[in-house]
Amino acid sequence: MRQVLFLSGKGGTGKTSLAAAFAVLSENRILADCDVDAANFHLLLDPHVIDTGAFVGAKEAIRDASLCTQCGRCRQVCRFNAVLENFEIDPYLCEGCGACVTACPANAITLEPRVSGQWFNAKTDWGLLASAELLPGEETSGLLVMQVKRNMQALAEPLDVDLAIVDGSPGIGCPVIASVSGVNVVILVTEPTLSGMHDLERILGVVNHFQLPSYLVINKADLSADLTMKLEKFASDNSLPVLGNIPYDPAVPARLLEGRSVAEDKESPAGAAMRSIFSNFMEAVSDL
């Protein structure tokens, strides 16, 4: 199974819209949304959840009041101010580091698993979808991304799937690093703005670190001809093939409001560009 990962250095570049277009245009595929902090792939796919489960990715300190002598050692060593004046432990401040467990002379504190999120497997018109949602304040996004990818692999195994379409997170943080694991090729999506150019450099640095083949798509390319030319020159200078440019098109938000991909719209210039980009991509990776 060949895995293609969609990434962008910043949010709002159209990464998920392009991933949804690939989902519509491809055959024998499986889908995954690795943006566990703000999953939105499902908004364009009308999924029906077929399986779900809790994700335990962190631990929290639990105090046994019957054993606690209120000596205060836990409060002295806690760097997160999670131990309150009455020696109760605030679960929202506790980072699960275990310092209080080590310091407690009465063994009154233990580390217990904590539910950090929820994963979902769903059925869509365009294939099975693995996704997840991290609970607010939790910091185990990378681990939850790996759970999504394991779910995707499990869903794909009995189906003999050819292509996995993975929508990644914006930025260069932990969920992006976890998303890169196991993929064959990356499509970077940017826009002709100064922030788009800056963040493209950062995400390309991450992808190059992992020595993955990558391609570029410039969205809303006609909004600034000068910046688009600079992006194309940057791509040329960095041996980053450009699959194509997508024009600004009011049909895109209109289709998004309908929960559809613009690739389904035969009258849309952006939809036509996405279909061309998909064709260019399939031809470019035919030997991978």
C-alpha positions in Angstrom: 0.0 0.0 0.0 1.4 3.4 -1.1 0.9 6.2 1.5 0.7 9.8 0.4 0.7 12.4 3.2 -0.6 16.0 2.8 1.2 18.6 4.8 1.4 22.4 5.0 3.6 24.7 7.1 0.6 26.7 8.2 -3.1 26.2 8.5 -5.6 27.4 5.9 -3.7 26.6 2.8 -6.2 24.2 1.4 -4.4 21.0 2.4 -7.5 19.1 3.5 -9.5 20.2 0.4 -6.8 18.8 -1.8 -6.7 15.6 0.2 -10.4 15.2 -0.2 -10.1 15.8 -3.9 -7.6 12.9 -4.0 -10.1 10.7 -2.1 -12.8 11.5 -4.6 -10.6 10.9 -7.6 -8.7 7.8 -6.6 -9.9 4.2 -6.4 -9.2 1.3 -4.0 -8.1 3.8 -1.3 -8.2 4.2 2.4 -8.3 7.5 4.3 -6.8 8.8 7.5 -6.9 12.2 9.3 -3.8 12.6 11.5 -4.7 16.2 12.5 -5.8 14.9 15.9 -5.9 18.4 17.5 -8.5 19.8 14.9 -9.7 16.9 12.7 -11.7 18.2 9.7 -11.3 15.6 6.9 -14.6 14.1 7.9 -16.5 17.3 7.1 -16.1 16.6 3.4 -16.7 12.9 3.5 -20.0 12.4 5.3 -18.7 9.5 7.5 -20.7 7.0 9.4 -18.8 5.8 12.5 -18.5 2.0 12.7 -16.1 1.7 15.6 -14.7 3.9 18.3 -12.6 3.7 21.4 -10.9 5.6 24.2 -7.2 6.5 23.8 -5.1 6.3 27.0 -2.0 8.3 26.2 -1.0 9.9 29.5 -0.9 9.3 33.3 -2.0 11.4 36.2 -1.1 11.3 39.9 -3.8 10.0 42.2 -3.5 10.5 46.0 -4.8 8.0 48.5 -6.1 10.3 51.3 -6.1 7.4 53.8 -2.3 7.0 53.4 -1.4 10.7 53.0 0.4 12.2 56.1 0.3 15.7 54.6 4.0 16.1 54.9 4.1 18.4 51.9 7.0 16.7 50.0 4.7 16.4 47.0 4.1 20.1 46.9 7.8 20.9 47.2 8.8 18.8 44.2 5.8 19.5 41.9 7.0 22.0 39.2 3.5 22.4 37.8 1.7 23.6 41.0 -0.7 20.6 40.7 -0.7 19.9 44.4 -3.3 22.1 46.1 -3.2 23.5 49.6 -5.4 20.7 50.9 -3.0 18.2 49.1 -5.5 17.2 46.5 -4.0 16.9 43.1 -5.5 19.0 40.3 -5.8 16.7 37.3 -5.8 19.6 34.8 -2.4 20.8 36.1 -0.8 17.4 36.7 1.6 16.4 33.9 2.1 12.8 35.1 5.8 13.2 35.6 5.9 11.1 38.7 8.0 13.4 40.9 5.5 13.3 43.6 5.3 9.5 43.5 9.0 9.3 44.1 9.0 11.9 46.8 6.1 10.6 48.9 7.5 8.8 52.0 4.1 7.2 52.7 3.6 5.8 49.1 0.2 7.6 49.1 0.5 8.7 45.4 0.4 6.5 42.3 0.4 7.2 38.6 -2.8 6.0 36.9 -3.7 5.9 33.2 -5.7 8.8 31.9 -8.0 8.9 28.9 -6.5 11.5 26.5 -8.7 11.2 23.5 -11.0 9.2 21.3 -10.3 7.4 18.0 -12.9 6.7 15.3 -13.2 4.3 12.4 -15.8 5.4 9.9 -17.3 4.4 6.5 -17.6 7.0 3.8 -18.6 7.0 0.1 -14.9 7.3 -0.7 -13.5 4.5 1.5 -12.9 3.8 5.1 -11.6 6.6 7.3 -9.5 6.4 10.5 -9.4 9.6 12.6 -9.2 10.7 16.2 -9.8 13.7 18.5 -7.4 14.7 21.3 -9.1 16.0 24.5 -8.4 19.7 25.3 -5.2 20.3 27.1 -3.7 16.9 26.4 -0.2 16.7 25.1 0.0 13.2 23.6 -0.8 14.1 20.0 2.0 12.1 18.5 0.9 9.0 20.3 -2.7 9.5 19.1 -1.5 10.0 15.5 0.3 6.6 15.7 -3.0 5.0 16.9 -4.8 6.5 13.9 -2.1 5.0 11.6 -2.4 1.6 13.3 -6.1 1.8 12.8 -5.7 2.7 9.2 -3.4 -0.3 8.6 -5.8 -2.6 10.3 -8.7 -1.4 8.2 -6.6 -1.7 5.0 -5.2 -5.2 5.5 -8.3 -7.2 4.5 -9.1 -4.9 1.6 -5.8 -5.1 -0.4 -5.8 -1.3 -0.7 -3.6 0.4 -3.3 -3.4 3.9 -1.9 -3.6 5.5 1.6 -4.5 9.2 1.6 -3.4 10.8 4.9 -4.3 14.3 5.9 -1.7 15.6 8.2 -1.5 18.5 10.7 -0.3 22.0 9.8 3.0 23.1 11.2 6.1 21.1 12.1 5.2 19.8 15.6 4.8 16.3 17.1 1.7 15.2 15.2 3.5 16.1 11.9 6.6 14.0 12.9 4.4 11.1 13.8 2.4 11.4 10.6 5.6 11.2 8.5 6.3 7.7 9.8 5.8 5.0 7.2 4.7 7.2 4.3 6.1 6.9 0.8 5.6 10.4 -0.5 4.5 13.9 0.7 2.5 16.6 -1.0 3.2 20.1 0.4 0.4 22.6 0.0 1.2 26.4 0.2 -0.2 29.7 -0.8 1.4 32.9 -2.3 1.8 34.8 0.9 4.8 35.8 3.0 3.8 33.4 5.8 3.1 30.7 3.2 6.6 31.0 1.8 8.2 31.1 5.3 6.4 28.0 6.5 7.0 26.1 3.3 10.7 26.4 4.0 10.2 25.0 7.5 8.0 22.0 6.5 10.3 21.2 3.6 13.2 21.0 6.1 11.3 18.4 8.1 10.4 16.3 5.0 14.0 16.5 3.7 15.3 15.4 7.1 13.3 12.1 6.7 14.5 11.8 3.1 11.1 11.5 1.7 10.1 12.4 -1.9 7.9 15.4 -2.0 5.9 17.5 -4.4 4.4 21.0 -4.2 1.0 22.4 -4.9 0.4 26.2 -4.8 -3.2 27.1 -3.9 -4.9 30.4 -4.8 -1.9 30.9 -7.1 -3.5 33.8 -9.0 -3.8 36.0 -5.9 -0.2 37.1 -6.2 1.7 36.5 -9.4 5.0 37.8 -7.9 4.9 35.5 -4.9 3.8 32.5 -6.9 6.8 33.1 -9.1 9.0 33.2 -6.0 7.5 30.0 -4.7 8.1 28.3 -8.1 11.7 29.5 -8.0 12.2 28.3 -4.5 10.8 24.9 -5.5 13.2 24.8 -8.5 16.2 25.7 -6.4 15.3 23.0 -3.9 14.5 20.2 -6.4 10.9 20.3 -5.3 8.6 19.3 -8.3 5.5 21.4 -8.7 2.4 19.3 -9.5 0.3 22.3 -10.4 -1.3 25.5 -9.3 -4.9 26.0 -8.1 -6.7 29.3 -8.9 -8.8 31.1 -6.4 -12.4 30.0 -7.0 -15.5 30.9 -5.0 -16.9 27.4 -5.8 -14.5 26.0 -3.2 -16.1 27.5 -0.1 -19.5 26.9 -1.7 -18.8 23.2 -2.0 -17.3 23.1 1.4 -20.6 24.4 2.9 -22.3 21.5 1.1 -19.8 19.0 2.6 -18.5 18.2 -0.9 -15.2 18.3 -2.6 -14.8 20.8 -5.4 -13.2 18.0 -7.5 -16.8 16.8 -8.0 -17.8 20.2 -9.6 -17.2 19.9 -13.4 -17.7 23.7 -13.8 -15.1 24.8 -11.2 -11.7 26.0 -12.3 -10.2 24.9 -9.0 -11.8 21.5 -9.4 -10.3 21.1 -12.9 -6.9 22.1 -11.5 -7.2 19.5 -8.7 -8.1 16.8 -11.2 -5.0 17.8 -13.3 -2.8 17.7 -10.1 -4.1 14.2 -9.2 -3.3 13.0 -12.7 0.2 14.5 -12.6 0.8 13.0 -9.2 -0.2 9.5 -10.2 2.0 9.7 -13.2 5.0 11.0 -11.2 4.8 8.3 -8.5 4.0 5.4 -10.8 7.5 3.9 -10.1 7.4 4.4 -6.3 
